Amino acid sequence: MLPTSLVLVDDRSLRCVARSVASGDTATIRLTGELTGETTQVLIQNVRRLLAQGCSHLRVDLGEVDFVDARGLAAAVVAAKMAHDVRAEFGLVRPSPLIARILDAGGLALLRRDIDD
């Protein structure tokens, strides 16, 4: 079972918190700040860790992300592929209108999920 709340990283540019939701096989990674070249490895490392712990439903909450660059978009694709490879569900949830437009422009609209928090 995943911990109910675990701060995985907290620095000036990105805060990443994994939190189990409803059961031990579901986790939400909540990001705050910017998802850019400097912070993408934080996301990838934590997706890898959660999937290795048996997470089969993984959400990345973008509700408090205020900027995503091309490397951030690439990290979302890598994270989705990692989840797909172990047959886990993956989705980007709660993007702001600006981040949703960036995702759409980057061809990642299919990774967006409308999931109630």
Secondary structure, 3 states (H helix, E strand, C coil): CCCCCEEEEECCCEEEEEEECCCCCEEEEEEEEEECCCCHHHHHHHHHHHHHCCCCEEEEEEEEEEEECHHHHHHHHHHHHHHHHCCCEEEEECCCHHHHHHHHHCCCHHHEECCCC
